[in-house]
């Protein structure tokens, strides 16, 4: 029926048995059609039938000159791509009714002639609405959106604020997000006035909004007065709003638990409502998490104390911040059971605050578990409470990290808390060395130690027998390691560029570490050509699954490591060993467990390789930044049985059976 025109209605589409019949009908070729109605029946879209209906609708694509399209009771999970296709330039009327299983609506902005749009009964999408890069007129009053729970408004260039009628229609809204609305100056009007009514709460108290996110709105200067009437708001996130100056002077929304401020360059004053009053009276603030980053004009916190509910405080890249809130510390002399709950912080992170000199007077809250301080160049002292010198009011720290703090010289007196599980110290050039006296003898919790670029460190404490992870890098004055053989719980060990350690690897006792799985050794023993002269000495434990060896300038052979007996080894990485010639003993075999071999920067091991552009067959399914090479002495059988991934990159200088085998395999 190639001449079929006017209006076509197809009902009971659930009766389609073979989707090929729909395809053969060639609906898109009937270019005289103007109006099309496609209907499924109620109650006949049972489980597992969604894909069938999606295929049927996909092949029912109409001709591009269609004027009207109606779809009833479609049971697929999404609409086909052709509905939003810009080729329907004449479509003026679109109706999508009772398509209850669809979880998203098609983007209809490409339908340039569309004048009438009716969407009803689509239970799955009446909640999931995104308005992106369209005219501001779509956000006018008269739209019924009472069932909408989430609204995202993006790229509406003309939008200055939401209109009253539109806001009032969002009675069920729970999440609202603005992004890239460059003309937005305020979210909505502060209120309206009449002869009989003075109202500054545009949004009714039963409003359900729980999440408000604002991003990349260049002209936004303020939040609306009356925002405390958002009685259900729990999360507020504002990012990349360079002209936001301040918050309303009224209190916080009573249920606000998370506040995130990022890249608000003009913000000078943090909201007073986030602090408890210094006179002891409390506002209704129940903040649990506060994050302030890249707010360069913020100098200090408001007066008062942090709310007792606050557990997480993150401050980063606030270059002019000079002080932290006084109320976050416990006073040494006056702390009592009734005042010790005035701050309940569990997590504190300070990053890139170059004007911060010190902490307020007092001690860290006893609730604090994690403390991270980095890139605070002027910070002169660490807070009391990091170390314990009595049993009163001491923080129960579990994780402590200090890095890039060049003005720090010492720790507070005392010992690290017995609850400490991990300690990281990086790039603190004047900080005194840690010592055995700073650790509790009964600290069975301590498991992770990471030390890098720590000039004052000359010896590691010989008391950390429960360590599972040890990272040591670029400590130029480090001379002594603790007896490695005593670290029997160690599972991961990384050591790099500690040239002053003279004890050879053969005397470290690594073979006795029966829990060790990951070992990395880099830039050590500059004169060594081998790790041991004793061919019978076992250097490494058979539990190793990963071994990384790099930057040994004179190393010629790894034969002394007896890699062939490491029956659990899966990954072997070797790089920048310019004189290395042998990995395995000539008579040895690759461990059967080995599945990954990475070697580069070892020119003597590159003779049996070929440029990637000369590879034959499909590309190997591996990352292109990894370079896999191997030793010419390996047999074809070994390569095949161990499934080694070999990436040929450089020109082969001689023919050999391995090269021929690899080219055939690839």
ChimeraX attribute file (.defattr): number of C-alpha atoms within 10 A of each C-alpha:
attribute: neighborCount
match mode: 1-to-1
recipient: residues
	/A:1	9
	/A:2	12
	/A:3	10
	/A:4	14
	/A:5	14
	/A:6	13
	/A:7	15
	/A:8	13
	/A:9	10
	/A:10	11
	/A:11	12
	/A:12	12
	/A:13	18
	/A:14	18
	/A:15	10
	/A:16	13
	/A:17	11
	/A:18	10
	/A:19	16
	/A:20	12
	/A:21	12
	/A:22	19
	/A:23	16
	/A:24	9
	/A:25	14
	/A:26	16
	/A:27	18
	/A:28	17
	/A:29	16
	/A:30	19
	/A:31	17
	/A:32	17
	/A:33	23
	/A:34	21
	/A:35	19
	/A:36	20
	/A:37	15
	/A:38	18
	/A:39	17
	/A:40	21
	/A:41	15
	/A:42	13
	/A:43	8
	/A:44	14
	/A:45	18
	/A:46	8
	/A:47	8
	/A:48	9
	/A:49	13
	/A:50	17
	/A:51	14
	/A:52	18
	/A:53	21
	/A:54	18
	/A:55	16
	/A:56	22
	/A:57	21
	/A:58	18
	/A:59	20
	/A:60	19
	/A:61	18
	/A:62	22
	/A:63	19
	/A:64	21
	/A:65	18
	/A:66	24
	/A:67	21
	/A:68	20
	/A:69	20
	/A:70	16
	/A:71	19
	/A:72	20
	/A:73	22
	/A:74	28
	/A:75	28
	/A:76	23
	/A:77	17
	/A:78	18
	/A:79	20
	/A:80	18
	/A:81	11
	/A:82	17
	/A:83	20
	/A:84	16
	/A:85	16
	/A:86	15
	/A:87	16
	/A:88	22
	/A:89	16
	/A:90	17
	/A:91	22
	/A:92	17
	/A:93	18
	/A:94	21
	/A:95	16
	/A:96	19
	/A:97	17
	/A:98	20
	/A:99	24
	/A:100	19
	/A:101	18
	/A:102	20
	/A:103	17
	/A:104	17
	/A:105	19
	/A:106	14
	/A:107	14
	/A:108	14
	/A:109	16
	/A:110	14
	/A:111	20
	/A:112	14
	/A:113	14
	/A:114	18
	/A:115	10
	/A:116	11
	/A:117	12
	/A:118	10
	/A:119	15
	/A:120	15
	/A:121	14
	/A:122	20
	/A:123	14
	/A:124	16
	/A:125	20
	/A:126	21
	/A:127	19
	/A:128	14
	/A:129	16
	/A:130	14
	/A:131	18
	/A:132	17
	/A:133	15
	/A:134	15
	/A:135	14
	/A:136	16
	/A:137	10
	/A:138	11
	/A:139	19
	/A:140	13
	/A:141	15
	/A:142	10
	/A:143	14
	/A:144	13
	/A:145	19
	/A:146	14
	/A:147	15
	/A:148	19
	/A:149	21
	/A:150	20
	/A:151	20
	/A:152	17
	/A:153	20
	/A:154	22
	/A:155	20
	/A:156	23
	/A:157	17
	/A:158	15
	/A:159	21
	/A:160	18
	/A:161	17
	/A:162	17
	/A:163	15
	/A:164	17
	/A:165	14
	/A:166	17
	/A:167	20
	/A:168	19
	/A:169	17
	/A:170	22
	/A:171	19
	/A:172	18
	/A:173	21
	/A:174	20
	/A:175	18
	/A:176	17
	/A:177	18
	/A:178	21
	/A:179	22
	/A:180	20
	/A:181	25
	/A:182	20
	/A:183	17
	/A:184	23
	/A:185	19
	/A:186	19
	/A:187	19
	/A:188	19
	/A:189	19
	/A:190	17
	/A:191	15
	/A:192	12
	/A:193	9
	/A:194	7
	/A:195	5
	/A:196	6
	/A:197	8
	/A:198	10
	/A:199	13
	/A:200	16
	/A:201	18
	/A:202	20
	/A:203	25
	/A:204	12
	/A:205	12
	/A:206	12
	/A:207	18
	/A:208	19
	/A:209	22
	/A:210	20
	/A:211	19
	/A:212	19
	/A:213	16
	/A:214	23
	/A:215	20
	/A:216	21
	/A:217	26
	/A:218	19
	/A:219	17
	/A:220	24
	/A:221	20
	/A:222	17
	/A:223	18
	/A:224	18
	/A:225	19
	/A:226	21
	/A:227	20
	/A:228	20
	/A:229	20
	/A:230	23
	/A:231	20
	/A:232	19
	/A:233	24
	/A:234	21
	/A:235	20
	/A:236	19
	/A:237	16
	/A:238	22
	/A:239	19
	/A:240	21
	/A:241	26
	/A:242	19
	/A:243	18
	/A:244	24
	/A:245	18
	/A:246	16
	/A:247	21
	/A:248	16
	/A:249	11
	/A:250	13
	/A:251	19
	/A:252	26
	/A:253	22
	/A:254	18
	/A:255	18
	/A:256	24
	/A:257	18
	/A:258	19
	/A:259	19
	/A:260	16
	/A:261	21
	/A:262	21
	/A:263	22
	/A:264	25
	/A:265	19
	/A:266	17
	/A:267	22
	/A:268	18
	/A:269	15
	/A:270	18
	/A:271	16
	/A:272	18
	/A:273	21
	/A:274	25
	/A:275	25
	/A:276	22
	/A:277	18
	/A:278	13
	/A:279	8
	/A:280	10
	/A:281	7
	/A:282	15
	/A:283	15
	/A:284	16
	/A:285	22
	/A:286	21
	/A:287	25
	/A:288	19
	/A:289	19
	/A:290	19
	/A:291	16
	/A:292	21
	/A:293	23
	/A:294	20
	/A:295	24
	/A:296	19
	/A:297	17
	/A:298	21
	/A:299	20
	/A:300	16
	/A:301	21
	/A:302	19
	/A:303	15
	/A:304	20
	/A:305	22
	/A:306	28
	/A:307	26
	/A:308	20
	/A:309	17
	/A:310	23
	/A:311	20
	/A:312	19
	/A:313	19
	/A:314	16
	/A:315	22
	/A:316	22
	/A:317	20
	/A:318	25
	/A:319	20
	/A:320	16
	/A:321	22
	/A:322	18
	/A:323	16
	/A:324	18
	/A:325	16
	/A:326	19
	/A:327	21
	/A:328	24
	/A:329	26
	/A:330	26
	/A:331	19
	/A:332	15
	/A:333	7
	/A:334	10
	/A:335	17
	/A:336	12
	/A:337	9
	/A:338	7
	/A:339	11
	/A:340	18
	/A:341	17
	/A:342	22
	/A:343	23
	/A:344	21
	/A:345	26
	/A:346	20
	/A:347	19
	/A:348	17
	/A:349	16
	/A:350	21
	/A:351	20
	/A:352	21
	/A:353	26
	/A:354	19
	/A:355	17
	/A:356	22
	/A:357	19
	/A:358	16
	/A:359	21
	/A:360	18
	/A:361	15
	/A:362	19
	/A:363	21
	/A:364	27
	/A:365	26
	/A:366	21
	/A:367	19
	/A:368	23
	/A:369	20
	/A:370	20
	/A:371	19
	/A:372	16
	/A:373	22
	/A:374	23
	/A:375	20
	/A:376	26
	/A:377	19
	/A:378	17
	/A:379	21
	/A:380	17
	/A:381	16
	/A:382	18
	/A:383	17
	/A:384	24
	/A:385	29
	/A:386	25
	/A:387	23
	/A:388	22
	/A:389	15
	/A:390	10
	/A:391	8
	/A:392	11
	/A:393	20
	/A:394	21
	/A:395	24
	/A:396	23
	/A:397	26
	/A:398	20
	/A:399	19
	/A:400	18
	/A:401	18
	/A:402	22
	/A:403	23
	/A:404	19
	/A:405	25
	/A:406	18
	/A:407	17
	/A:408	21
	/A:409	16
	/A:410	14
	/A:411	19
	/A:412	15
	/A:413	13
	/A:414	17
	/A:415	19
	/A:416	25
	/A:417	24
	/A:418	19
	/A:419	18
	/A:420	23
	/A:421	20
	/A:422	19
	/A:423	17
	/A:424	16
	/A:425	21
	/A:426	21
	/A:427	20
	/A:428	23
	/A:429	18
	/A:430	15
	/A:431	19
	/A:432	15
	/A:433	17
	/A:434	17
	/A:435	15
	/A:436	14
	/A:437	12
	/A:438	17
	/A:439	21
	/A:440	19
	/A:441	11
	/A:442	10
	/A:443	18
	/A:444	15
	/A:445	16
	/A:446	24
	/A:447	19
	/A:448	20
	/A:449	18
	/A:450	16
	/A:451	22
	/A:452	22
	/A:453	22
	/A:454	24
	/A:455	19
	/A:456	17
	/A:457	22
	/A:458	19
	/A:459	17
	/A:460	19
	/A:461	18
	/A:462	15
	/A:463	19
	/A:464	22
	/A:465	20
	/A:466	18
	/A:467	23
	/A:468	19
	/A:469	20
	/A:470	18
	/A:471	16
	/A:472	21
	/A:473	20
	/A:474	19
	/A:475	24
	/A:476	18
	/A:477	17
	/A:478	22
	/A:479	16
	/A:480	17
	/A:481	14
	/A:482	15
	/A:483	15
	/A:484	17
	/A:485	17
	/A:486	18
	/A:487	25
	/A:488	17
	/A:489	17
	/A:490	23
	/A:491	19
	/A:492	19
	/A:493	17
	/A:494	16
	/A:495	19
	/A:496	19
	/A:497	21
	/A:498	22
	/A:499	16
	/A:500	15
	/A:501	19
	/A:502	11
	/A:503	12
	/A:504	12
	/A:505	17
	/A:506	18
	/A:507	13
	/A:508	16
	/A:509	17
	/A:510	21
	/A:511	19
	/A:512	18
	/A:513	21
	/A:514	18
	/A:515	17
	/A:516	25
	/A:517	19
	/A:518	19
	/A:519	19
	/A:520	17
	/A:521	19
	/A:522	19
	/A:523	19
	/A:524	22
	/A:525	23
	/A:526	13
	/A:527	10
	/A:528	14
	/A:529	17
	/A:530	18
	/A:531	18
	/A:532	19
	/A:533	10
	/A:534	9
	/A:535	10
	/A:536	10
	/A:537	13
	/A:538	19
	/A:539	20
	/A:540	25
	/A:541	20
	/A:542	21
	/A:543	18
	/A:544	23
	/A:545	19
	/A:546	19
	/A:547	18
	/A:548	16
	/A:549	20
	/A:550	22
	/A:551	21
	/A:552	24
	/A:553	18
	/A:554	16
	/A:555	21
	/A:556	19
	/A:557	18
	/A:558	19
	/A:559	19
	/A:560	21
	/A:561	22
	/A:562	18
	/A:563	23
	/A:564	19
	/A:565	17
	/A:566	20
	/A:567	17
	/A:568	17
	/A:569	24
	/A:570	17
	/A:571	17
	/A:572	17
	/A:573	16
	/A:574	23
	/A:575	19
	/A:576	18
	/A:577	24
	/A:578	19
	/A:579	18
	/A:580	23
	/A:581	18
	/A:582	17
	/A:583	22
	/A:584	21
	/A:585	17
	/A:586	10
	/A:587	7
	/A:588	14
	/A:589	16
	/A:590	23
	/A:591	18
	/A:592	17
	/A:593	17
	/A:594	21
	/A:595	17
	/A:596	17
	/A:597	19
	/A:598	19
	/A:599	23
	/A:600	19
	/A:601	17
	/A:602	19
	/A:603	15
	/A:604	15
	/A:605	21
	/A:606	23
	/A:607	17
	/A:608	22
	/A:609	24
	/A:610	19
	/A:611	12
	/A:612	13
	/A:613	9
	/A:614	12
	/A:615	17
	/A:616	12
	/A:617	10
	/A:618	7
	/A:619	11
	/A:620	12
	/A:621	7
	/A:622	12
	/A:623	7
	/A:624	10
	/A:625	6
	/A:626	12
	/A:627	18
	/A:628	22
	/A:629	25
	/A:630	23
	/A:631	18
	/A:632	17
	/A:633	16
	/A:634	16
	/A:635	14
	/A:636	15
	/A:637	10
	/A:638	14
	/A:639	19
	/A:640	13
	/A:641	13
	/A:642	15
	/A:643	13
	/A:644	18
	/A:645	21
	/A:646	20
	/A:647	24
	/A:648	24
	/A:649	18
	/A:650	16
	/A:651	14
	/A:652	15
	/A:653	11
	/A:654	9
	/A:655	9
	/A:656	12
	/A:657	10
	/A:658	20
	/A:659	18
	/A:660	11
	/A:661	15
	/A:662	19
	/A:663	14
	/A:664	11
	/A:665	10
	/A:666	15
